[in-house]
Structures are given as structure tokens and as C-alpha cells.
């Protein structure tokens, strides 16, 4: 981003500034001041900024305000200290929900360089969806998720405790952190994990400004057209063949590219076949500019077949020892996903790759009590009507009222990620702290729920996933009814569902989540 500096003295110049916009706390930024003219020179340094916290009272009445300080340092042109204030607002076409979903702009005004330059500039903010524990969602939101970042950090602590001090953690934040918001989760975990894992280059680029220097591993393989960007950005690719590794040599420019060698020990997806791994590794080691810094594999049935998984882990670790003996003796070994890490932490190697457990869902039900579910998905009641006997509900008239009923229409559908497969499956939502059965087919934009005997009115919150009163609807429950898996439920939550992030009180006691 850049800022134009208007001189108040003898120095004219342009200020370039970068910072970490973290609306939940302080972030460190780096600012550079280049000046020309009498007494000109350059000033560089680091500073602190706090992103504006947005407050929304209506559809368009959103604003945030904060102070900033950046560019503290010295240079030939004088010190580069600066400070001032920042005001943020939604895009002209934006709404409160858009702002909460990171569509906002701001203007920053302040003085830099011994108070001689007045600086102001506009920018697009990328991290404005945070809430305090006491905040309520704007009344204009139709469907949204609330993500407790502190719960994710506590889940990380629980996982690290299970793994033990010898096992480092790669936090898997691919697929928008399993629907929880990748940039926010990365912000919350940076500094507490050894590495971040994503599926592809675009995901790596998205979280990179939030990783604060933590290495980012590309778990999903790379395309030839992406290799130059991978090297330029310093991401760590997982390679599955000699040819793939060799293609990176064209982009080394005399340096070294760090890669992780994937070995297929039973997944049948990526990696060199295990019986060819030694020969392939020898060839890769001989490539100029390529350094194997990791050896990895993946487990297909860690949550289903303990015997197969145990044998697979034994073969992999034996093979990894052979590969390290070829030369990459310091290569970090990683294989265990969430299920394997819970069930067999002693076989994790030096690094583990937890994903779903970070977000509070255990693939092994017996471990659920150790985790906190971090995501609550909500929608609002659009309409409440009284139905007489014999009226049809939704497409196909698959549900016909057997008597007088009170039915609510809710502002969410399969276009938002609420599975159409839940139609007619005895799924429920929570309204007024009570379970209300979903009636008829799930449509693109709405679902209908039985609110007979429930105090329901337009604008009321309805919980699709999470707890309200003494009732809970879990992702595991929805997945079972829809004939799918928890991962699919989370990652299927659509783009038009706003993401709101909060930090619960870390010292507050929480009741364990039911399995």
C-alpha cells in the first residue's frame, strides 16, 4: 500500500507503509520513508498499529476508529517515527454484513519524519470481522457463523499436550481453515505452531501476511505454472516425483529450494510409490538447488482401521529413516493427521498435521470431551405463519401438515451450504432454546421449521450448528443425517454467510461439548 506525503517543511516525499491489520489486537508493521529535496534521505523502522474495530448499527451505518504508530527508526533523512488516526467505513456498495466479511476501506492521517510530513491515504482492510464476547451480530445479517478464536487456541494447547513436547505442530488451515476463516485463524495461531499447511498457492498467499514468518507448506501439490511463485514467495512445496522436483531447478537463481518429499504408503493420491522412494530420493538429492527438508505421507483410514494404520505407520517410519540416511538427515518427518495424533501420538514423528481437531471436532468420538467446538452457525427467522391441516410445505409437497401448525421460514438454504440432503431427514434447528424440526425440502435460499408452541418472530436468531439454551446441534449430527462427513459440513458453508470472529475469555470455564 502507499501513501502520499504532503510537506509541512522542507522535505517532500512519498511514504510507503505496510502493516498487519489485526482488529482484535496490536500488530507490528514496517514503514519506509523516502524523501527528496533539501536535507533529503531515507528513514526506516518498525511500529505498531491497531486495526479499526467496526461497529454496525444499521445496514450502512458502520465505522471504526483507531490510532496508529509506525515507522519508528532512523535514516539519513531523520527519524521516521509517525503516528495519527485511522477511520474506516464500508464500501459504497457494501452493507453491514459486507464489512464483517472484510469489504471495507479506511483513510489514515498522521505525521511522519519529525512531524514534517502530513500523510493520508486510503486502503482496503482485510480483517474487520472481529467481535468481543459481548457483541451481538448486526440485525441485518441473514446468515452468519461466529468463530471463537480463543477456543481454537485452547484446542491447539490440548492437542500439543496429547502429542507431547517432542512433536511440533503444523496447523492445517486449508479450505479457509475448514470454513472458520483462514486469515483470522492464522493470526490467532501464528507464533504458536511450527508451520501452516494449505492446499495450494492461492491459499498460501492469502495467509502469508498473517503467518508472521511461520513457514507455509503446500500440501496439495503444485502446477508447473505455479513453481516460480512458490520459489519467489518462499513457500515449501510437497513434491511427488523426480520430474516435479526437477522443474523447480529452473527457478532457483543460484539459491536453494526447500521441498518435502511425499511418499504414497497407502493413500493412493499424491506421492512417489514407497517401493520407488529410495531411488527417486537419490535422484532428487543430486539435483542442483533442491533441498529435501521434509519427508511425509498421508493416512487414509486413521479414523476407521487401526490395524492398517499401525502397519502403515511402521512402514513409513522405517522408510523415512532410510531416506534420511541418504543425505537429508535433518529432514523433518510428518505423517499423522488429527485421528492418528489422537490415537497414536507416539508414532507421530517430529511433526504432526492436525486439522479438524483444531476447530473442535474429533474424528474419534472418545476424544470429543477434550475439545471445544469453535464455530456456531446462525440464521434468522424471516416469516412465521399458521398452517391449517392439509397444506404442503416446500418443493415436491413432501411434507403435508396433519393438523394446525405454526411454521417459520428461515433465511438460509443450500446456496449458503446448508445441505439439501437434510430434506426429510429429521434434522432440526434451535429457536428459543428448543429443537424445531426442519419440514419439507431444503431450498436454495430458505428452509422451513416447525415452531408450534415456540415463541418465534421475524428477526429471531436460529442456530443451525451450535448451542442455544440447553440444546445442541453438532456438525457430527448434521453430517450423519446428510450422509456425509464433518469436514464437508464445515467447508461447505458458503461465501454469502458472513464470518464473525470473537475471543472468549480464556479463563472462563466451559462445559464440555457433547459428542
N, C-alpha and C positions, 0 to 999 in steps of 0.2 A: 504494500500500500504506500501511497506517497502523499506528502503534504506540501503545500506551497507556503513559504515563509515570506511575510511582509516585513521589511526592515523598519525598526524604530530607531536605528542608529546608523552607523557607518557600514554595517555588514549586510550584504544581500545574499540570499542563497535559497536553496531548496532543502527541505528536511524530509528524509526518508525514515520511516519508523515502522517497526513490526512489533507486535505484542501478542500475548496469549489472552484471548478474551474468555475469561472464566467468570461467569456470573455468580458462581457460588463461593468465590474466594479470590485471593490475590493470585496474580500470575506474573511471571517475570517476562520482561520484554527487552528487546535490544534496539537501540536507536542510533542512527548515524546522522551527523550534521555536516554537510558540505557547504562551504561558503566561499564566495569570491569577492574581490574588491579589496579596499584598503584594510590591512590587518586581517586578510582572509586566511583561511586554513580549514582544518577539519577537526571536528570533535566527535568522539565515540564514547559509548558507555552503556551500562545496563540500568534498568529501572523497574518500577513496579506499577502495574495497572490493575484496576478492578472494573470488570465489565459492568455496564448498567444493568440493574435488576428491573425487569419490566413489570409494570403494574397496569392491569387492564380492567376498566370499569364497564366498558361497553364494546360494541363491535369495532369501533375505530379509536376509542379513547385509550390509547396505550402510550406510555412514555417511560423512560428510565433516565436516571441522572447519577453521575459518579464523578469522583476526582481521579486524576491520573498523575503519575510522575514517571518520566522516562529519560533515557539518555544521560544518566549521571556518569560523568567521566571527563577526561581532559584531552585536549588536542592542540595543535598549533594555533587554532583559531580561538582558543579559550575553552573553558569547560562547557560541556554540552548538557548541563542539567536543564530540565524542563518540567513544567507542571501546568495544571489547568483543570478544566472541567469538561465533561462529555454529556451530551444529551442524545438520547436515542428515540426513535419513533418507527411505526410500521411503514412499509412501502405504501405508496398512494393507493395501490390496488389491494393492499393487504387487509386482513381482518385480525381480530384478537387471536384467533386460532393460528393464523399465519405467523404472527410474531412469536407465539410459543413454539412454532415449528421452524424457527430460525430465519424468517423473512423479515429483516429489519435493517434500517440504516441509522447512522448516527453522524453527528458532527462533533469534532473535538476542537477546543480552543484553548490556547495557553501560550506561555512564553518559554523560549529556549535560549541557550547561549548567553549567560549573564544577563538575561532579561532583555536582550537587544532585538529579538525576533518574535513577532506575534505570529503564531501558527494556527491555522484552522484547516480542517479537511473532513471530507465525508468518507464513509466506508460502509460496507455490508458486514453486519455482525453475524457470527455463526454459532453462537452459544448463548441463547437467551431464554431457554425454556426451563430455568430452574425455579423451584418453589421452596419456601420454607415449610416446615412441618405443619404450620398453622394455616398456610394459604389454601384457598379454595379455587377450583378451576373456574375460569370465566364462564358466565352463564350462556355465552354464545357458542361454546363448544358442543358439537353434536356427539362426537365420539372421541375418546382420548385414552391414553394409558398414562399412569403415574408410576414412575420408576424410583425406587428408594436406593440411591447410590450407596448409602451407608450400609444397607443390608448386603449389597454386593461385596463391599469391603469386608464385612463380617463373614460372609461365605468364604472369601479368599482366606481369611485367617483360619477358619475351620478346616479348610482343605489343606492348608500348609501344615496345620497341626497333625492331621492324619498322615500326610506324606513324610513328615519328619524333616529335620534341618538339612539333610544331605541332598534333598530333591528340590531343585529350583522349579519355578512355575512359569510356563508360557500361557498367558491368558488369551484364550481364543475369543476374538471379538468380530469374527466374520459375520456376514449377513446382518449388518447393522447391530452387532452384538446380540444376535439371536432376537432381533426386534426390540431391544432395550435402548438403543441409541448409542452407536459406536463411539462418537466423539466424547460424549459425556462419560461413558464407562471407561474409556481410555484415560480421560482426565482423572477419574476417580482412582484408577489403579496404577498410574504412572509413578514410578519410584518404589513400588511395592512388588513388582514382578520382574523377572529376568528378561522377558521377551513378550511381544504380542504376536498372535497368529491371525492371519487374514487369508482369504481365499485368492485374491487377485491384486493386481497393481492399483486399480482404482480405489479399492478399499484401503490399501496401504497409504496412498496419497491422501486420502480423507483423514485418516487418524494421525498421520505423521506429525502435524503441528501440535498435537495433543500428547504425544508419546514422551516428550521431554527427553529425547535422546535414547530411549529404550529401543533396542533392535526390533525390527519388524520382519517376520518370516512369512513368505508367500507359500502357503500350504497347498494351494490348488493347481500348481504348475503354471508355466508361463508360455505365451505365444512368442514366436520369433520376433514379431514386430514390437514386442514389449521389452526386449532384452536391453536395449540402450537406456531406457528409462529406469530399469531395475538397477543397472550399474550406476547411473548418474545419481540416483536418489539413495544409494547405499542399502537397498533392501536385500534380504537374504532369500534367494530362490531355492526351492526344493527341486532337484533335478532327478529325472527318471531314466536317463540313458547317457551314453558317452556322447552321442551326437548333440543332445541338448546342452550338455556341459561345454562341448567344443565350440558351439555357436557363441558363447559368451567371450571367447578369446578375441573376437573382433572388436570388442568394446572396452578392453582393459586399459588401453593407452599407457602401457608400461606399468600399471598397477596390478593389484590382485583382487579377484572377485571371490567372495566367500560364498560357498554353496553348501547345502545339506543334501546328502545322497539318500534318496528314498529306496528302500528295499521292499519288494512285494513278498510278504510272507503268508499271504492268505486273503488279502482284501480283494485282489483282482481289479484294481482301479488304476493306481499310479505306482511307479517304482520299477527298478530293474528286478528281474526274477532272482530269487535268492540263490539259485544254483549257478547264476552267472555273475553274482555281485562281486566276487573277488577279482575276476578277470576284468570286469568293467571298471572297478575302482582303480586297478593298476594303471589302466589307460588314462583315466581322468587325472590321477596324481601326476602323470607325466606331462599334462598339458601346461603350457606356459601361462602364468597369470591366473590360474584356477586353484583355489584352496578349499579342500573339504573340511569344513569346521563343524559339521554335524552329520550324524547317521540316524535315520529314522525309519519307522514303519507304521502301519496302522492296523487296528484290531477290528474285525468285522462282527464278532459276536461276544464282546466282553460282557454284555448285559444279558446274554442268553445261554451261552455254552461255556461253562467254567473249565471243563476238561480240555476242549480245543484251545481255549485262550491260554491256559497254562503251558501247553505244549508249544504253542506259537511263540510265547514269550521266551521260553527256554531256547528255542532255535534261534530267535532273533538275537538274544544277548550273546550267544556263542558266536554267531556270525559277526556281530558288531565288534567283538574282541579280535577276530581275525582281520577285519578291515582296519581297525586302528593299528594293528601290528604292521600293516603295510607302510605306514608313514604318518597318517593324520592321527597321531597318538593323543592329541588333545581334543579331538572331535567330540562334541557333546552328543550323548545318546538319548534319544527320546522316542517313546512309543505309546505310553499309556494315555488313554482318554479318560473321561470322567468315571465311567463304570470300573475300569481296570484300576484306576488310582484309589477308588474307594475299597475295592475288594482285595487288591494285592499291592499295597504301596511299597512293599519290599522289593518288588520287581520293576519298579518304575524307571530305573536308570538314573541319570543325573538330572533329567528334565522331564516334566510331565506337562500334558496339554489339556487341562480341564476346560470344558466349555459349558455345557448345560448346568453343571453344579454351581458355577459362579452365580447364576441367576436364580438359584434357589430350588431347582427341581432335580431330584436324584433319579438316575436311571435304575437304581436298585432301591426299592421301596423301604427296605430296612434301615436305610441311612437318611430318610427324609427328615427325621426329627432333628438332625444336626444342622439343617439348613433353614434359611428364611426366604420365602418367596418374595422376590423384589418387585414384581410387576402386578399392577391392578389395572384391568381394562374396564372402562365405563362408557355408558351412553346415556341418552336422556329420553324420557317419555315425550313423544310427540302429541299423542292423542289418546283419550280414554273414552270408550263408548260402551253402551249397554246393548247386548245382543239378545234377541229372542231365540227361542228354540227353532232349530232347522236352518240357521244361517251358516253359509260357508265362510271359511277363513283362508285367504291367500289363494295362490295359483293351484289349479287342479282340484280345488274343493276337497282336499284330502282330509280336512277336519270339518265336521258339521256339528254345530252346538246341539247338545242333547237336552238342553234346558236353558233358562235365562243365565247369561254370563256377563261379566264385565271384562273387557279385553282392552289392553293397551298396545298401541303401535309405538315401536322404539326406533330411534334414528340410527340404525346400523344394519348392514346386510353383508352379503358375500363379497361385494365390491370393496368392503372395508376389511375383509379377511375373516369374517365370521362364517364358518364352514357351512355350505349348503347341505353337506352330508348330515347335518344335525336335524334336518327336517324329519319330523315324525319319530324322533329317537328318544323322547322323554328327557330332552335337555331342559335346563332351567336357567333363569336369570334371577338376580336378587333385587327386589324392590321393597323398600320399607323394612328391610331386615328379614324378608320372607322369600322362600323359593317359589318362583312363579313359572309354571310350565310354558315352554315355547309351543305355540299352536300353529299347525299347518306348515307350509313350506317357507324356508328362509328365502327371501327375495333379494334382489340386488342392493336395495337401499334401506329396507325395513325388515323387522321381524315383529311378530305379534306374541303377546304373553297374556296368560290368564291372571288377572288381578282381582278376581272375585273375592270380596272380603278383605282386600288390601287397600290401604289409604294411598292412592296413586293419583297424580295430577300432572298435566303437561309441565315440562321443565324439571321434574324429579330425576335424580340420578338412578340409574340401573346398573348393577355390577354384572359384567359378563364373565370376568375372571377375577377372583379375589374374595375378600371377606366383607360382609356387611351385617351388622348385628352379630348374632351368633352363628350365622350360616356362611359356608364357603363353597365356591365353585372353583375347582382347581383345573389347571391345564391338563392334568392327567385324566380327569373325569371327562372333559370335552373330547380329548383325543380318543379315549376308549369308545365313546358314543359315536364319534365320526369315523371310526375305523382307521385312525392314523396315529401319529406319534406326537409327543410334546413339542419336539423341535419344529414340526410342521405348523402347529398352532401358533407358536411364538413368531416364527419368521414369516408367517402368512398375514400378520397384521399389516394392513395396507398403508399407503402413503397419505391418504387423506385423514388418517387417525393421528391426531396431534400427540406428541410426546412431551410430557411434563416430568421434570426431574426434581427430586427433593432429597434432602439429607435428614434422616430421622436421628433423634438423639441417641448417640452411640451408647450412652449409659442407661437408656431406658430398657427395662426388661420386656421381653416379648414372649408371648405364648408360642410354643412350637406349632409348626404347621401340620395339620392332619395330612396323612398320606393319601 
